[in-house]
Amino acid sequence: MISLSSVAVLIGVLFLLLIIGVPISFALGLSGIITIITMMDTMYLNQIPLTLYGSLSEFIFVAIPLYVLMGEILFQGKSGQRLFSATKAWMHNIKGGTGAASVISYTFFAAIVGSSMTSVLTIGKIAIPEMIKEKYSKELTYGLSAIGGSLGILIPPSIPLIIYASLSGASPGKLFMAGIIPGLAIALLLIIWAMINAPKTSELPSLEWTERRKITLSAIPEFLLPILVLGGIYAGIFTPTEAAAVGAVYALFITLFIHRSIKFKDILPILVDSVKTSSMLLSIVLGALVFGAALTLIGLPQYLSSAIMDLDVAPWVILLIMNLIWLIMGFFLEVVSIMLITTPIFFPIAVALGFDPIWFGIIMVLNMELAVITPPIGMNLFAIKSLVPNESMGTIIKGTLPFLVFVVIVLALVWIFPSIALVLT
């Protein structure tokens, strides 16, 4: 029988630590350890290292630092600027062309690095000033950037999809393929909206063919990277983890030898920055795994699974409840923590209800797109703020929130028509 006092201690300690400013990774880990010590026998602490070793020893986790390294190389090598310039060169004379070029650039970059915040920081650094210069409204500028950047956690390769695969046992390759169409659907909605709402001043004179050709050729190596990574996975040439290694080597080659946008002396700082980012991500993973171990020991997942399965309601009602829980958690926690906490609880329920594991993973990650945009912890909001430091956070939030409807529309479509996600798998 589950102890309600244990649950109260676990949740209470977590919120107390977050309120006083303890980093999320330590808050998760400490709340789990304190609950085990105070509410259970200390012998159960032995479960923590066993859980950590069992989870982090999975080969798929190696992909996370490799994708982070690839993103850092491309960020420092100014690949985002080349992608944006090449895309804009072909949409220069179209109303909303810069906004559409921004979304396309976010989409391509998402298919390279697998991180929403990196996408916003890389593409947004160029796209946001360009849209503001062309008299785009702040709402349209920030909305396109926040949602466009969020595609980094849906369009493969995606770090959240890797984490879901490791926790659920689902095929990471199939998950990657399943994220493509929903991600492109969101991008298409954003492009249409940009073209409808962009100011007339966004129509600029066409570039000469020679200029377009020159700009496009400079970005060809970047455009080939998603084809290399995803094509290799889809063709069965290498696994998602091996694809990350291939992508990192390819990114280093094109920035070092083709574009020469980084030098050999830059490699060490890039490695250091990659280690910092990877350490931050994996520390959150460690903390969430400890928190999850405490949840399991006090019996909360088993209790919730049993209670939900005993409800005399349709499966869609249970899925709706899960979506609401993800939405609420997205206000206070970041994506990795939410997935590590909820997947062990929700996934067995989803399987018992007959939901396809791949489809369920895409539903979850679409909800995570909302989490990176909703205040007060929406990481994409902070990324935009870092690019426009003189702008108030209130203005950024006000401009971004209406664009959540595009994610919700695609979430509803994938929910009603699962084949949207599953057709490529």
N, C-alpha and C positions, 0 to 999 in steps of 0.2 A: 504494500500500500504506500502510495506516495505521501511524503510529509509536506504539508502546505507551509510549515515553518521553514523547511529547507529551501523551498522555492522563494519564499519571501526574503530570506537571507541572501540568496544568490542574486536575485533581481535588485534588491535594496542596496547591496554593496556595490554592484555594477553602476547603478545610477549615482550613488554617492561619489564614487571615484571619478566618474565622468564630470559631475557638477564641479568638483574641486580642481578639475583640469588635468587629471592623470591621463597620459596618452592612452589611446584606445587599446593598444596591444597589452599594456600592463594592466589596464582596468579589467579586461576580459580574463587574463590569466590570474590576477590576484583574487578576483571575485570567486573564481572556481576553486582556488586553493583554500581560501578562507572558509568557504562553504563546506568543503570536505573536512577541514580541521575541526570546525565548530559543531557541525551537525552529524558527522560520521566518525568512524574509527580512522586514526591516522594511517593505519595499514593500507587504506585505499589510495594513499598518495603514490603507492607503487604503480598504480594504473597510469599515472601521468607520463612518465618516461616511456612506458610501453606504447601508449597511444601516439606520442610524438614520433617515436622511432618507426612505428608501423605505418604512419601516414606519410612522413617526409621521406621515407626510403623508396617511395614509388617513383619510378622513372619519369613519369609525366611531370613531376614537380621541377625537374631540371629545365623544362621549357621556359619557366617563368623568368629566371635571370637571363636566359639567352634572348628572349623577346625584349626584355628591358635593355640589354646591351645593344641589340639591333636598333631599337628606337633612339637610344642615346647617340649612336653613331650617326644616324640619319638626321637627328636634331642638330648636332654640332656641325654636320656636313652640309647644312642648309638645303637638304633635299625637299623640305616643305616649300621653300621659296620657288624652287624649280617646278614642282608640281603645280603650284598656284599660277605661276606665270604662264606655263604652257596651256593650262586650262582656260585662263582668261584670254589668251591670245585668240582663241577660236570663238569666244563669246563676247568679244569686246563691243560689238555694235548691236547687241541685243538688249532690250530693256530687261533689267534685272540680271544682266550677264555676269557682273561681278559677284552678286549673291549666289547665282547658280554655280559659278566657278568655285566659290568658296565651299559650297556643299559637296561638289564633285571632288575637290581636293581633300576635304575631310574624309570622304568615303574611301578614296585611294589610300590615304595615310592610315586610316583605320585598318585597312587590309594589309598593312605592313607591320604596325607596332602593337596592336591589340590593347591599347590603353586610351581611355577617353581624355584624361587630363593632358597626356602628352600630345594628343591630336589638337586640343584647344590651344596649348601653348605654342605649338609649332606652326600650324596654319593660321591661327588667330592673330599671331604676331604680325602677319602681313595682311590678312583679309580684313580684320576689323578697321585698321586705319584707312584702307582703300574704300570700304563701304561708307565710312563716315565722310571721307573726302568727296564722295559722289552724292552726298546728301541723303543717304539712307537714314531712316528713322532709327533712333537708338533701340527701340523695341525690336525692329526687324534685324538689325545688326547683331544684337546680343542673343536673340532667339535662335537665329540661324547658326550662330557659333556654338551655343550651348548644346543644342540638339544634334547638330552636325558632328560635334566632337564626341557626343555620347555613342555614336556608331562604333567607336573603338572597342566597346565591350560586347558588341553583337556581331559585327562583321568579322569573320575569322582573319587572322588568328586572334583569339580572345582569351585573355587571362582568366576572367570569370568562367568561361566555358571549360577551360582546363581544370579549374578547381572543381567545378560541378562533375566533370568526368572522373576525377580522382575519388570523389566522395560517393558517386552513384554507381561506378563501374560501367557507365555508358561509354560508347565509342567516341573518343575525341574527334576522330576524323568525320564521323557522321554528324556530330554536333556542329563542327565547323561548316559543313555543307548546309546544314539546316538553318544556319544564321544568315546565309547570303540573301535569300529573297526577302525576308522581313526587313533586313537592313537596307536593301536597295529600295524597298517600298517607302520607308521613312524618308530616304534621301530624295526620291521622286516627289513626294508630297512637299518637301521643303523647297525644291527647285520651282515647282509650280507656284507656290505661295510667293516666293521671291520675285518671280516674273510678273505676277499680278500686282504686287504691292510696292515694287521698287519705283523710285521717282523717275520722271522723264529724263532727268539729267544723267541717268545711268547709261543711256545710249551714247556710246562714244564712236568716233570715226573708226572704220575698219583698218586693221594693220595691213601692210603690204605682205604679199605672199612670202617673199624672201624672209621677212622679219618673223612671220609665223613659223616658217620652216626652221629657222635657226633656233627659236625659243623651244619649239617642240622637240627637236632632236636632242637638245641638252637635257631634257627630262626623260628620254626614252629608257635609260637604265632604271630609273625609279618606277616607271610604268610596268617594267618587266618583272619587278620584284614580287608583287602579288601573284603573278602568273607562275613564277618559279616555285613559290612556297605552296600555294593552294593547288597548282597543277601537279606538283610532286606528290602531295598528300592524296589527291583524288585519283591519281594514276597508280597509287600504291608503291611508288618508288621509295618513299621514306615516310616515317611516322611523323606526327606533329612535333615531337621533341627533336627529331633529326632535322625536320624542316626549319626549326628555329635556329639550329646550328648552321645550316646551309645559308639561311637568310642573313645571319650575323656576319658570316665570312663574305658573302656577296656584298652586303652593305659596306663593309670595310674596304673591299676591293674597289667599288665604284667611287667612293668618296676620297680614297687615298690615291688611286692611280688614274682614274678616268677624269673625274672633276677636279681632283687635287684641292678639294675644299677643306680637307684636314691634312695635317702633316704628322710625321712620325712622333714628334714631340707632343702631339695632342692625344696620343693613344692612352698614355698613363692617366691623365685627368679624366678621359672618357671612362676608363675602367673603374676609376675611383667613384665617379658619379653613379655608374651602373651598380656598383656594390652598395652604395648608400641607398639607392632606390629599392634594390632587391632585398636588402636587409630590412627596410621599413615594411615592405610587403610581407616578407616571410615572418617577421616578428608579429604582425597581425595574425597571420596564419597560426603561429604557435600559441598566441594568447587565446584565439578562438577555439583551438583544439583542446586546450585545458578547460575552457569554459564548457565546451561540448562534452568532455569527459565527466565533468561535475553534473551536467544535465542528465547524462546517462546513468550515473551512479545513484542519483536521487530518484530516478525512475520517471522523469517528466516525459521523455519521448514515448515511452511505452504507454503511459497513462493517457496522453493526448491521442495517440493512435487508437487506443481502445475506445476512448470516449467518442472520438469523431466517427469511427466505424459503427458505433452503436446508435448514432443519430439516424433518425428515420427521415432523411432528406436526400434529394437528388445529388449525384456527384458534382454537378455544376455549382451547387450551393457551397459545398465544401471547398471547391477551387476558388470561388469568390471570396470565402473567408481567408484563404491563404493569401490571395491578392491584397486584401485589406491589411493583413498583418505585415506583408512586405512593404506596403505603402507607408504604414505608420513607422515601422523600423527604419525606413529610408530617411525619415526626418532627423534621426538621432545617430545612426550608425552608417559607416561606409560599406561599400559593396562586398568586399571580401569577408568582413565580419558577419554580415547578414547571411551570406551564402553558407558559411561554415557553421553557423548556429542553426539555421532552419533546414538545410538539406537533410541532415540525419533524421530530422523529425518528419518533414513533409514527404520525402521521397518514398519511404515505405507505404505511407498512406496512398500516394499517387499510384504506386504499383498495385496495391490492393484494390483500388478503384478501377483498375484497368487502363489507366492513362499510359500512353506511349512514353518511355523514358526520354527519348530524344525531344519529342514535342514538349514535354513538361519542362525540360531544361531551357528551351527557347522561351517558354512562357515566363519562367523565373528570370531569365536575363533581360527580357523586355521590361519586367518590373524593376530590375536593377538600373535600367536606363532612367527611369523616373527618379531613382534614389540619388543619382549623381547630379540631378538638376534641382531637386526640391530643397528649400532651406529648412533648418539653418546649417546643415552639414553638406549640402550639395557641392561636391568638389569642383565641378565645372564652373560654378558661380565664382569660387575663389580664384580659379585659373583666369577667368575673364577679368576679375578685379585686379589681378597682378599685371595684366596687360594695359588696363586703363585705370591707373591708381588714383586719378583725380575724380573718377566717377563714384557716386555713392552706391553702396551695396543695394539699397532700396530700389534705385533705378534699374539696376541689373536684374534684380529679382522680378520687378514689375514687368520688364520687357520679356523675360524668359518664360514665366509661368504659363502664359496663353499657348505657347508652342508645345506644351505637354500633350495637347489634344492630338497631335500627329502620332505620338507614340501610343496613346490610348487607342486611336483608330486602328493602327496595325496590330496592337495587342488583341483587340476584339476580333479582328479578321482572322488572326492565327488561331484564336480560341474557337471560333465558329467553323473555320475551314482549316483543319490541321494539315491538309495536303500542301498548303502554302509553305510550311516549314519542311515537310517530309518529302516533297517531290524529288529533291536532288539526292536524297539519302538512299 
